[in-house]
Amino acid sequence: MSNDQYRKDYELAMRSYNAMETTKRRHFEFMSLLDSKKKKFNLDATPYEIERLRLFLRDHNDEVQAFKALCVALKAANASAHAAMFEYIGELNRIEVPAAESISH
């Protein structure tokens, strides 16, 4: 069976996965910005920036927990849809990694 047959079943969990990816990127990009600021200009993060980073990490942790809960529920309700979703996520990761590598070079 194709992924499309299960798309409706895993739609909510997939939206949660996308939110988790967004919060992860936001946290890592801000952390990289602060690291670059330190390396290039020898400037420490301000208390505001430290608090922002903490909140971004909290947001990401919240999204991870939500995704995990939705995955458990999806697997219990429809193991085939659960497997199809992770197959799709695997495809996304195989596509995104080479694209990200080509951008950074």
N, C-alpha and C positions, 0 to 999 in steps of 0.2 A: 504494500500500500504506500502511496506517496504521502509526503508531508502535508500536501494541500488537503487531504482527506481529514486530517486531524487538526488543522489550523484553528478552527473555531474552538476546539477543546482546549488547546494550549494557549489561546490568545491572551488571557489574563496573566498567566505565568510569563509569557514572552514579553508583555508590556513591563512587568516587574523586572525582568532581566535587563531590558533596555534602560530602565530607570537606574538599576544597579550599575550598569556600564557608564552611564552619564555621571553619577556621583563619584565613581572611581576615577574617571578622567579629570573631573573638576578638582578632586583632592590632589591627585598626582601632579597636575599642571600647576596648581598653586604652590605645592611643595617644591616643585622644580623652579618656579619663579623666585621663591624665597632663597633657595640654594644658590641660584645664579646671582642674585643680589649680594649674597654673602661672598661668593667667590670673586665676582668682578669688581665689587665696590667695597668689600669688607664691611658691609652694613648688616647688622643683626635685624631680625624680624621685630617689628614693633609689637607691643602688647595686643593691639587690634588685629594684626596679621596672625599672631599666634592663636588668638581666639577664633578667627575665621577658619584657620586650618583645623582646629579642634572641632568646630561645627561641621566642616565639610567631611571630616572623618566620621563624625556621629551620623550624619545624613547617610553616608555610604554604609555604615554598619546597620542602620535601620533598614535600608533597602536589601542588604544581604539577608537579613532575618526574614523579611517579607517574602523574598524569592524562595528561600528554603521552605518556608511554610506552604507556599503555593505549590512547590514541587512535590512535597509530601502528599498534599491533597490530590494533586493531579495523578500521581502514581497510584494512589488508592482508588481513584475513580476510573482511570483509564490508563493502564500501563503502556498500551501501544502509543497513545498520544504523548505520554511522557517520554518514551523512547524516540519518537519522531521529533519532538521538540529538541532533545539533546543532539540528535543527528543534525538538525538544522543549525543549532548553535555551533556545533563542530565545523560545519561548512562555513559559517560566518567567520570563525576564528582562522580558518585556513586562508580565507580570502583577505581578511583585514591585516594579517601579519605581513604578507609580502607587500601589500600596498603601503603600509606604514614604513617598511624598510626602504622602499623605493623613494619615498618622500624625504626621508632623513639623509639620503646619500646625494 
